[in-house]
Amino acid sequence: MASVHESLYFNPMMTNGVVHANVFGIKDWVTPYKIAVLVLLNEMSRTGEGAVSLMERRRLNQLLLPLLQGPDITLSKLYKLIEESCPQLANSVQIRIKLMAEGLFLRHMILAYSKLSFSQVFKLYTALQQYFQNGEKKTVEDADMELTSRDEGERKMEKEELDVSVREEEVSCSGPLSQKQAEFFLSQQASLLKNDETKALTPASLQKELNNLLKFNPDFAEAHYLSYLNNLRVQDVFSSTHSLLHYFDRLILTGAESKSNGEEGYGRSLRYAALNLAALHCRFGHYQQAELALQEAIRIAQESNDHVCLQHCLSWLYVLGQKRSDSYVLLEHSVKKAVHFGLPRAFAGKTANKLMDALKDSDLLHWKHSLSELIDISIAQKTAIWRLYGRSTMALQQAQMLLSMNSLEAVNAGVQQNNTESFAVALCHLAELHAEQGCFAAASEVLKHLKERFPPNSQHAQLWMLCDQKIQFDRAMNDGKYHLADSLVTGITALNSIEGVYRKAVVLQAQNQMSEAHKLLQKLLVHCQKLKNTEMVISVLLSVAELYWRSSSPTIALPMLLQALALSKEYRLQYLASETVLNLAFAQLILGIPEQALSLLHMAIEPILADGAILDKGRAMFLVAKCQVASAASYDQPKKAEALEAAIENLNEAKNYFAKVDCKERIRDVVYFQARLYHTLGKTQERNRCAMLFRQLHQELPSHGVPLINHL
């Protein structure tokens, strides 16, 4: 799983979740909702202190601010909010609005009303009648529901639902927003998209409100930027690009950056526009377009002597993976410059120790400036890096640390700070780590939590979707259900094409379709070498080597395995290196040199038993038992019997590992081998028990023509 880039987008409209909007030309519009709020204010001033208790007046005062700042809500919603605070006042407001809707002419908002034409007054009057009628219908429906099923617990739950931020029904009034309402709406939705997307409006509803807002003021720059963020949620590249370009165009046209140069000039907008455009193309995989936009951003930033923008560009330059021999030096220079200008930067190098040292330096800056989002991203990166290096215990520790952290950043009430991409990545790693250890129930619980926290229409949902598909695929392969695994390949390919092609080859290989699997793996190998996807290159090399020895050509497999081992050592991928050594030992066993295979196994087995997946632990112990048996052929009888007994113990351990992941096919191979060993030792009862178990498993999982004794 890929790690999170720490600075995905430069967001000039949002600081700590707060939108700094400057809405030009939006008037304070007269709407039926505002008339209802005016009625509430008037009734509060008319009601004496004796009629309303001190506690009720306090609740009303607390209610007023969100009513004045927030967008228009339905009348039934307004009635409920007032009734929660002061029931008798809610009744007075309802009666007065009813009288107004039945014929009382509007005279309370004289300043705003006097500017309306006759047609506008008629439209407002008609809208008020419709507003009241809808509210009456809603009130009757709610009353019927209250009569059927209502208790104190449900009242409390409903109260909590009323306190959350803007939902679908609250923005059903499509009238124009005032300046304060627009600023509050954008600030709230931008903060929710950043921190807790589940509480934000759905993409369709939010876009509808933004379109309505832009209809009255097309030059509202911040609304275009929120539209850009909203379109990213649904992976709409055309609309995202359109909104992003409009944002920077409007930012200059409105006069917000009227200076010709300097830090706040329109040149700053242009270079950050190019930088954002590069990030956008990179996110959608348009790397050539991203590189062109990045070159433009670098050129403008150099002309303006903007070191901050240049550091952002340098970071993205490495992310794009340009084919440059000095990329490592380039990043090291970037970190030094970032520290000089007070900029936290991630670092990716060739060795683990240098990588972790650079991340440590970056973390010091993050903690120094209390940049909680970058701290979360850094921990998520470390989780992914430790898994890449094959240190599952360290990866688990980092993931749990991120999940247990309290955010340093203050957010609005009811908003969770842990609904970010970093937490999604950490939870996905956690699910995969549990699945690797055979804890499928725990992995399912983590995935269930991910589905609740990141619904399918959210922008980070594809992370857990891919994680879920991969876990299901591995379980199906372990269980010998290759048809089910093959059906999952389509979903994996849609989310990650390289991963999908690789798993398709794995299924073909398991189904004994060697030539088709070989063609697919060769194409994938060339593609991954071109992309410099080292981890996948090693995995493909191991699969090709397995194809060769299953085709009785172990000597051809050796160059592949040595190449994989060299890459694993070069990039310090310890776990892949151990797996490669396992395959080399198996090749030596097939070639008839079990003693050397056994000594080679001692080099690889410790990291696998310490940090490996349960399935790999079982494979390692099974291979050790095979090598012990093959080596014992030249021993005298007492020593041979002792070696066979040790092999049986190792086979029992391997069988326990395979049972944890429900890998029946490998359990069948183990009990077949045990039956042979018990027969050699003359233990008839144990032999018959293993033979009976083998027969049951063999009937359930028929062989695909592969010799059982030579299966790693």
C-alpha positions in Angstrom: 0.0 0.0 0.0 1.3 3.4 -1.0 2.2 5.9 1.7 0.6 9.3 2.0 2.3 12.3 0.5 2.5 15.0 3.1 1.5 18.0 1.0 -1.0 16.8 -1.5 -2.5 20.2 -2.3 -1.7 23.8 -1.5 -4.9 25.2 -0.2 -4.9 29.0 -0.1 -8.5 29.3 1.1 -8.2 27.1 4.2 -6.0 27.4 7.3 -6.8 24.9 10.1 -10.1 24.2 8.5 -11.2 27.9 8.3 -12.1 29.4 5.0 -10.9 33.0 4.5 -13.6 34.1 2.1 -14.1 37.6 0.7 -17.5 37.6 -1.0 -17.8 40.5 -3.4 -21.2 41.9 -4.4 -23.5 39.6 -2.4 -26.3 41.5 -0.7 -28.3 40.6 2.4 -31.1 38.8 0.7 -34.7 38.6 2.0 -35.9 35.0 2.3 -38.8 33.4 4.0 -36.4 31.8 6.5 -35.0 35.2 7.5 -38.5 36.5 8.0 -39.1 33.6 10.4 -35.9 34.4 12.3 -37.0 38.1 12.5 -40.3 36.9 13.9 -38.4 34.9 16.5 -36.3 37.9 17.5 -39.4 40.1 17.8 -41.2 37.5 19.9 -38.2 37.3 22.2 -38.2 41.0 22.7 -41.9 41.2 23.4 -41.9 38.3 25.9 -41.3 39.4 29.4 -38.8 37.9 31.8 -41.6 36.3 33.8 -43.0 34.4 30.9 -39.6 32.8 29.9 -37.3 31.3 32.5 -33.6 32.2 32.7 -32.5 28.8 31.5 -34.9 29.0 28.5 -33.6 32.5 27.6 -30.0 31.2 27.8 -30.8 28.4 25.4 -32.5 30.8 23.0 -29.5 33.1 23.0 -27.2 30.2 22.2 -29.5 29.2 19.4 -29.5 32.6 17.7 -25.9 32.6 16.5 -26.1 29.4 14.4 -29.5 30.6 13.1 -28.1 33.9 12.0 -24.9 32.6 10.5 -26.1 29.3 9.0 -27.9 28.7 5.8 -31.7 28.6 5.5 -33.4 25.6 7.0 -36.9 24.3 6.7 -39.6 25.7 8.9 -40.2 22.4 10.7 -36.6 22.2 11.6 -36.7 25.8 12.9 -39.8 24.9 15.0 -38.1 21.9 16.5 -35.0 24.0 17.4 -37.1 26.7 19.1 -39.3 24.1 20.9 -36.1 22.5 22.3 -35.3 25.8 23.9 -38.7 27.3 24.8 -41.9 25.5 23.8 -44.3 28.4 24.4 -42.3 30.8 22.2 -42.3 28.2 19.4 -46.1 28.3 19.5 -46.1 32.1 19.3 -43.7 32.1 16.4 -45.7 29.5 14.5 -49.0 31.5 14.9 -47.4 34.7 13.8 -45.8 33.2 10.7 -49.1 31.6 9.8 -50.8 35.0 9.9 -48.1 36.5 7.7 -48.4 33.7 5.2 -52.2 34.0 5.1 -52.1 37.7 4.0 -50.1 40.0 6.1 -47.9 42.1 3.9 -44.2 42.2 4.6 -43.0 45.5 6.2 -40.4 44.3 8.7 -37.3 44.4 6.5 -37.8 47.8 5.2 -34.3 48.5 3.9 -33.9 45.3 2.0 -37.6 45.1 0.9 -37.6 48.6 -0.5 -35.1 47.6 -3.2 -37.3 44.8 -4.5 -39.3 45.2 -7.7 -42.9 44.3 -7.9 -42.2 40.9 -9.5 -39.6 40.2 -6.8 -42.1 41.0 -4.1 -44.6 38.7 -5.6 -42.1 35.9 -5.9 -41.1 36.4 -2.2 -44.7 36.3 -1.1 -45.4 33.1 -3.1 -42.2 31.5 -1.6 -43.3 32.4 1.9 -46.7 30.6 1.4 -44.9 27.5 0.0 -42.4 27.7 2.8 -45.2 27.6 5.4 -47.2 24.9 3.7 -44.1 22.6 3.5 -43.4 23.3 7.2 -47.0 22.4 8.1 -46.8 19.1 6.2 -43.6 18.2 7.9 -44.9 19.1 11.3 -48.0 16.8 10.8 -45.7 13.9 9.7 -43.4 14.3 12.7 -46.4 14.4 15.0 -47.7 11.1 13.7 -44.3 9.6 14.1 -44.1 10.8 17.7 -47.4 9.2 18.5 -46.3 5.8 17.2 -42.8 5.3 18.5 -41.1 7.8 20.8 -39.2 7.5 24.0 -36.7 9.5 26.0 -33.7 7.8 24.3 -35.0 8.7 20.9 -35.5 12.3 22.0 -31.9 12.5 23.1 -30.7 11.0 19.8 -32.8 13.4 17.8 -31.3 16.3 19.9 -27.8 15.1 19.0 -28.8 14.9 15.3 -30.0 18.5 15.4 -26.7 19.7 16.8 -24.6 18.4 13.9 -23.5 20.5 11.0 -25.4 21.2 7.7 -27.2 18.2 6.2 -29.3 17.6 3.1 -32.6 18.9 4.4 -31.1 22.0 6.0 -30.1 23.4 2.6 -33.4 22.7 0.9 -34.2 26.4 0.6 -32.4 27.4 -2.6 -32.5 31.1 -2.1 -29.3 33.2 -2.3 -27.0 33.3 0.7 -25.8 36.5 2.3 -22.1 37.3 2.7 -22.0 35.9 6.3 -24.0 32.9 5.4 -21.8 32.1 2.4 -18.6 32.4 4.4 -20.0 30.2 7.2 -21.3 27.6 4.8 -17.9 27.4 2.9 -15.9 27.4 6.1 -18.0 24.6 7.6 -18.0 22.4 4.5 -14.3 22.8 3.8 -13.5 21.9 7.4 -15.7 18.8 7.2 -14.2 17.7 3.9 -10.8 18.0 5.5 -11.5 16.4 8.9 -14.8 14.4 8.8 -16.1 13.9 5.3 -19.0 11.7 6.5 -20.7 14.8 8.1 -20.3 16.9 5.0 -23.0 17.2 2.3 -22.9 14.4 -0.3 -21.0 15.4 -3.5 -24.2 15.9 -5.4 -25.9 18.0 -2.7 -22.8 20.2 -2.1 -22.3 20.8 -5.8 -26.0 21.8 -6.1 -25.6 24.4 -3.3 -22.3 25.7 -4.8 -23.9 26.0 -8.3 -26.8 28.0 -6.6 -24.3 30.2 -4.9 -22.2 30.8 -8.1 -25.4 31.6 -10.0 -25.8 34.8 -8.0 -22.1 35.6 -8.0 -19.9 33.8 -10.6 -16.8 35.6 -9.4 -16.9 34.0 -5.9 -13.4 32.5 -6.0 -13.6 30.4 -2.8 -16.8 28.7 -4.0 -14.9 27.6 -7.1 -12.1 26.1 -4.9 -14.6 24.2 -2.7 -16.2 22.9 -6.0 -12.7 21.7 -7.0 -12.3 19.8 -3.7 -15.8 18.4 -4.0 -15.1 17.1 -7.5 -11.9 15.4 -6.3 -14.1 13.3 -4.0 -15.8 11.7 -7.0 -12.7 11.5 -9.2 -14.1 13.9 -11.8 -11.0 15.1 -13.6 -12.7 17.5 -16.0 -14.8 19.3 -13.4 -11.9 19.4 -10.9 -9.6 21.1 -13.5 -12.4 23.5 -14.6 -13.1 24.6 -11.0 -9.4 24.9 -10.1 -8.7 27.2 -13.0 -11.7 29.3 -12.3 -10.6 29.7 -8.7 -7.3 31.2 -9.6 -8.8 33.3 -12.4 -11.4 34.8 -10.1 -8.7 35.3 -7.3 -6.9 37.7 -9.6 -10.0 39.3 -11.2 -11.5 40.2 -7.8 -8.5 42.3 -7.0 -7.5 40.2 -4.0 -4.0 40.0 -5.3 -3.6 43.3 -7.3 0.1 43.7 -6.8 2.2 43.0 -9.8 5.0 41.1 -7.9 6.1 40.0 -4.5 4.7 37.5 -2.1 1.1 38.6 -2.4 1.1 39.5 -6.1 -0.8 37.8 -8.9 2.4 36.0 -9.8 2.0 34.0 -6.6 -1.5 32.9 -7.8 0.0 31.9 -11.1 2.8 29.7 -9.7 0.5 28.1 -7.1 -2.1 27.5 -9.8 0.5 25.6 -11.8 1.6 23.7 -8.7 -2.0 22.7 -7.9 -2.6 21.7 -11.5 0.5 19.5 -11.4 -0.8 17.9 -8.1 -4.2 17.3 -9.7 -2.7 15.6 -12.8 -0.4 13.5 -10.6 -3.4 12.3 -8.6 -5.2 11.2 -11.7 -2.1 9.5 -13.2 -1.4 12.1 -15.9 2.3 12.3 -15.2 3.3 14.0 -18.5 0.8 16.8 -18.0 1.8 17.0 -14.3 5.5 17.4 -15.3 4.7 20.2 -17.8 2.6 22.1 -15.1 5.4 21.6 -12.6 8.0 23.0 -14.9 5.8 26.1 -15.3 5.5 26.5 -11.6 9.2 26.2 -11.1 9.9 28.8 -13.8 7.5 31.4 -12.2 8.8 30.6 -8.7 12.4 31.1 -9.7 11.5 34.4 -11.4 9.8 35.5 -8.1 12.5 34.1 -5.9 9.8 32.1 -4.0 11.8 29.5 -2.0 8.6 28.0 -0.4 7.0 27.3 -3.7 10.3 25.9 -5.0 10.4 23.4 -2.1 6.8 22.3 -2.9 7.9 21.9 -6.5 11.0 19.9 -5.6 8.9 17.6 -3.5 6.5 16.9 -6.3 9.4 16.6 -8.8 10.5 13.5 -6.8 7.0 12.2 -6.4 6.7 12.2 -10.2 9.7 9.9 -10.3 11.7 11.6 -13.0 14.4 9.5 -14.5 17.3 11.3 -13.0 20.4 9.7 -11.5 20.7 12.5 -9.0 17.2 12.1 -7.5 18.6 11.0 -4.2 20.9 14.0 -3.9 18.1 16.2 -5.1 15.9 15.1 -2.2 18.7 15.4 0.3 19.2 19.0 -0.9 15.5 19.5 -0.6 15.5 18.5 3.1 18.4 20.8 3.9 16.6 23.7 2.2 13.3 22.9 3.9 15.0 23.0 7.3 16.6 26.4 6.4 13.2 27.9 5.4 11.3 26.3 8.3 9.5 23.9 5.9 8.7 20.3 7.0 9.4 17.9 4.1 9.1 14.1 3.7 12.2 12.2 2.5 12.7 9.1 0.4 16.1 7.6 0.1 17.9 4.4 -0.8 18.7 3.1 2.7 16.4 2.6 5.7 18.7 4.4 8.1 19.0 7.6 6.0 15.3 7.5 5.3 14.4 7.3 9.0 16.9 10.0 9.9 15.3 12.3 7.4 11.8 11.5 8.7 13.1 12.2 12.2 14.4 15.7 11.2 11.0 16.3 9.5 9.1 15.2 12.5 11.0 17.7 14.7 9.8 20.5 12.6 6.2 19.1 12.6 6.1 18.9 16.4 7.9 22.3 16.8 5.2 24.0 14.8 2.3 21.8 16.1 1.4 20.7 12.5 -0.9 17.8 13.5 -1.9 16.9 10.0 1.7 16.5 8.9 2.5 14.5 12.1 -0.4 12.1 11.2 0.9 11.8 7.6 4.5 11.2 8.8 3.3 8.3 11.1 1.2 6.8 8.2 4.3 7.0 6.0 6.4 5.2 8.6 3.7 2.5 8.8 3.9 1.9 5.1 7.7 2.1 5.1 8.1 -0.5 7.9 5.8 -2.8 6.0 7.8 -2.3 2.9 10.9 -3.3 4.8 9.1 -6.4 6.2 9.0 -5.3 9.8 5.4 -6.0 10.7 5.8 -5.4 14.4 7.1 -1.9 13.9 4.4 -1.2 11.3 1.8 -2.4 13.8 3.2 -0.1 16.5 3.2 2.9 14.2 -0.4 2.3 13.1 -1.6 1.9 16.6 0.2 5.0 17.7 -1.5 7.0 15.0 -4.9 5.7 15.9 -4.5 6.4 19.6 -3.2 10.0 19.1 -5.2 13.0 20.1 -5.0 15.7 17.4 -3.3 18.9 18.3 -5.5 20.9 15.9 -8.7 22.4 17.3 -11.8 21.6 15.2 -15.5 22.3 15.5 -17.7 20.4 17.9 -18.8 17.1 16.6 -16.0 16.9 14.0 -13.6 14.0 14.2 -10.0 14.8 13.3 -9.3 11.2 12.5 -11.2 11.0 9.2 -8.2 11.8 7.1 -6.3 9.8 4.5 -3.6 9.1 7.0 -6.0 7.3 9.3 -7.5 5.4 6.4 -4.1 4.2 5.3 -3.2 3.2 8.9 -6.4 1.3 9.4 -5.9 -0.5 6.0 -2.5 -1.6 7.1 -3.9 -2.8 10.4 -6.5 -4.9 8.6 -3.9 -6.5 6.3 -1.5 -7.1 9.2 -4.3 -9.0 11.1 -5.3 -10.9 8.0 -1.7 -12.0 7.5 -1.6 -13.5 11.0 -4.9 -15.4 10.4 -7.0 -13.0 12.5 -9.7 -12.7 9.9 -12.4 -11.7 12.4 -10.3 -8.8 13.7 -9.5 -7.8 10.1 -13.3 -7.8 9.3 -14.0 -5.6 12.3 -11.4 -3.1 11.1 -12.8 -3.1 7.6 -16.3 -2.7 8.9 -15.1 0.4 10.9 -13.4 1.7 7.7 -16.7 1.3 5.7 -18.6 3.3 8.3 -16.0 6.0 8.6 -15.3 6.3 4.9 -18.5 5.6 3.0 -18.3 4.4 -0.6 -18.8 7.9 -2.0 -16.0 9.4 0.0 -12.6 10.2 -1.6 -10.6 7.8 0.5 -13.0 4.8 0.1 -10.9 3.2 -2.6 -8.2 2.5 0.0 -10.3 0.1 2.0 -12.0 -1.2 -1.1 -8.6 -2.4 -2.4 -7.6 -3.7 1.0 -10.9 -5.7 1.3 -10.6 -7.2 -2.2 -6.9 -8.2 -1.6 -7.8 -9.9 1.7 -10.8 -11.8 0.1 -8.5 -12.8 -2.8 -5.9 -14.3 -0.4 -8.5 -16.2 1.6 -10.0 -17.6 -1.6 -6.5 -18.7 -2.8 -5.7 -20.3 0.6 -9.0 -22.2 0.5 -8.4 -23.5 -3.1 -11.4 -21.6 -4.5 -9.6 -20.3 -7.6 -12.8 -19.5 -9.4 -13.8 -17.1 -6.6 -10.3 -15.5 -6.6 -10.6 -15.0 -10.3 -13.8 -13.2 -9.9 -12.1 -10.8 -7.5 -9.4 -9.9 -10.0 -11.7 -7.5 -11.9 -12.4 -5.4 -8.8 -8.7 -5.3 -7.8 -7.7 -4.3 -11.4 -10.2 -1.4 -11.3 -8.6 0.0 -8.2 -4.9 -0.9 -9.0 -4.1 -2.2 -12.5 -0.6 -3.5 -11.6 -1.9 -5.4 -8.6 -4.8 -6.8 -10.6 -2.6 -8.1 -13.4 -0.2 -9.7 -10.9 -3.0 -11.5 -9.1 -4.5 -12.7 -12.4 -1.2 -14.3 -13.2 -1.2 -15.9 -9.7 -4.6 -17.4 -10.4 -3.6 -18.7 -13.8 -0.5 -20.3 -12.2 -2.6 -22.0 -9.5 -4.9 -23.3 -12.2 -1.9 -24.9 -14.0 -2.2 -22.6 -17.0 1.6 -22.0 -17.2 2.0 -20.5 -20.6 -0.8 -17.8 -20.1 0.7 -17.0 -16.7 4.2 -16.7 -18.1 3.1 -14.3 -20.9 1.3 -12.1 -18.4 4.2 -12.0 -15.9 6.7 -11.1 -18.6 4.6 -8.1 -19.8 4.1 -7.0 -16.2 7.9 -7.4 -15.5 8.8 -5.0 -18.3 6.1 -2.5 -17.3 7.2 -2.5 -13.6 10.9 -2.2 -14.5 10.0 0.9 -16.6 8.1 2.4 -13.7 10.8 1.4 -11.2 8.3 -0.4 -9.1 11.0 -2.5 -7.3 8.7 -4.3 -4.9 6.5 -5.6 -7.7 9.5 -6.4 -9.9 10.8 -8.8 -7.1 7.4 -10.4 -6.6 7.1 -11.0 -10.4 10.6 -12.5 -10.6 9.7 -14.9 -7.8 6.5 -16.0 -9.6 8.4 -16.5 -12.9 11.0 -18.6 -11.0 8.2 -20.7 -9.5 6.8 -21.3 -13.0 10.2 -22.6 -14.1 10.6 -25.2 -11.4 7.0 -26.3 -11.6 7.8 -27.0 -15.2 10.9 -29.1 -14.1 13.4 -26.4 -15.1 14.9 -25.3 -11.7 18.3 -24.3 -13.3 16.5 -21.6 -15.4 14.9 -20.3 -12.2 18.2 -19.6 -10.5 19.1 -16.4 -12.5 15.7 -15.0 -11.7 16.1 -15.7 -8.0 19.6 -14.2 -7.9 18.3 -11.1 -9.6 15.5 -10.8 -7.1 17.9 -11.3 -4.2 20.2 -8.6 -5.5 17.3 -6.1 -5.8 16.1 -7.0 -2.3 19.5 -6.5 -0.8 20.0 -3.2 -2.7 16.8 -1.7 -1.5 17.0 -3.2 2.0 13.7 -5.1 1.5 14.4 -7.7 4.2 11.2 -9.6 4.0 11.4 -10.1 0.2 15.0 -11.0 0.6 14.1 -13.8 3.1 11.4 -15.0 0.8 13.9 -15.1 -2.1 16.3 -17.1 0.0 13.5 -19.6 0.7 13.0 -20.0 -3.0 16.7 -20.5 -3.6 16.8 -23.2 -0.9 13.9 -24.9 -2.6 15.7 -24.8 -5.9 18.8 -26.3 -4.3 16.6 -29.1 -2.8 15.2 -29.9 -6.3 18.8 -29.9 -7.7 19.8 -32.5 -5.1 21.9 -30.6 -2.6 19.7 -30.5 0.5 22.5 -29.9 2.9 23.3 -26.6 1.3 19.6 -25.8 1.2 19.3 -26.4 4.9 22.2 -24.2 5.7 20.8 -21.5 3.5 17.4 -21.8 5.3 19.0 -20.8 8.6 19.8 -17.4 7.1 16.2 -16.7 6.1 14.0 -18.4 8.6 14.6 -16.0 11.6 13.1 -12.9 10.0 10.2 -14.9 8.6 9.3 -16.4 12.0 9.7 -13.0 13.6 7.8 -10.7 11.2 6.4 -12.9 8.5 2.8 -13.8 7.6 1.4 -17.0 9.0 1.3 -18.6 5.5 5.0 -17.9 5.0 5.9 -19.3 8.4 4.2 -22.5 7.4 6.0 -22.6 4.1 9.3 -22.1 5.8 8.8 -24.9 8.3 7.5 -27.2 5.6 10.6 -26.6 3.5 12.9 -27.2 6.6 11.2 -30.6 7.1 11.7 -31.5 3.4 15.4 -30.6 3.6 15.8 -32.6 6.8 14.3 -35.7 5.2 16.4 -35.3 2.0 19.6 -34.9 4.1 18.8 -37.9 6.2 19.0 -40.3 3.3 22.7 -40.7 3.8 22.6 -41.1 7.6 22.8 -44.4 9.5 19.6 -45.8 10.9 19.6 -44.4 14.4 20.5 -40.9 13.2 18.1 -41.1 10.3 15.2 -42.0 12.6 16.1 -39.0 14.8 16.1 -36.7 11.8 12.7 -38.0 10.6 11.2 -37.4 14.1 12.5 -33.8 14.0 11.0 -33.4 10.5 7.6 -34.6 11.8 7.7 -32.0 14.6 8.4 -29.3 12.0 5.6 -30.6 9.9 3.2 -30.4 12.8 4.2 -26.8 13.3 3.7 -26.1 9.6 0.3 -27.7 9.7 -0.7 -25.5 12.7 0.3 -22.4 10.7 -1.6 -23.5 7.6 -4.7 -24.2 9.8 -4.7 -20.7 11.1 -5.2 -19.3 7.6 -7.5 -22.2 6.5 -5.1 -23.3 3.8 -6.5 -26.8 3.2 -4.4 -27.5 0.1 -1.1 -27.1 2.0 -2.5 -29.0 4.9 -3.2 -31.8 2.5 0.5 -31.8 1.3 1.7 -31.8 4.9 -0.3 -34.8 6.0 0.7 -36.7 2.9 4.3 -36.1 3.7 3.7 -37.1 7.4 2.0 -40.3 6.3 5.1 -41.2 4.3 7.4 -40.5 7.2 5.3 -42.4 9.7 5.3 -45.4 7.3 9.1 -45.2 7.1 9.3 -45.2 10.9 6.9 -48.1 11.2 4.2 -46.1 13.1 1.2 -47.7 11.5 -1.5 -46.0 13.7 -0.2 -42.5 13.1 0.3 -43.3 9.4 -3.3 -44.4 9.0 -4.6 -41.3 10.8 -2.7 -39.0 8.4 -3.7 -41.1 5.4 -7.4 -40.8 6.3 -7.1 -37.0 6.8 -5.3 -36.8 3.4 -8.1 -38.7 1.7 -10.7 -36.4 3.1 -8.9 -33.3 2.0 -8.0 -34.8 -1.4 -11.6 -35.5 -2.1 -12.5 -32.0 -1.2 -9.6 -30.4 -3.1 -8.6 -32.5 -6.1 -5.1 -32.2 -7.3 -4.3 -30.0 -10.3 -1.6 -32.2 -11.7 1.3 -30.7 -9.6 3.5 -33.2 -7.7 2.6 -32.8 -4.0 6.1 -33.5 -2.8 7.6 -30.7 -4.8 5.3 -27.9 -3.8 6.8 -25.1 -1.8 
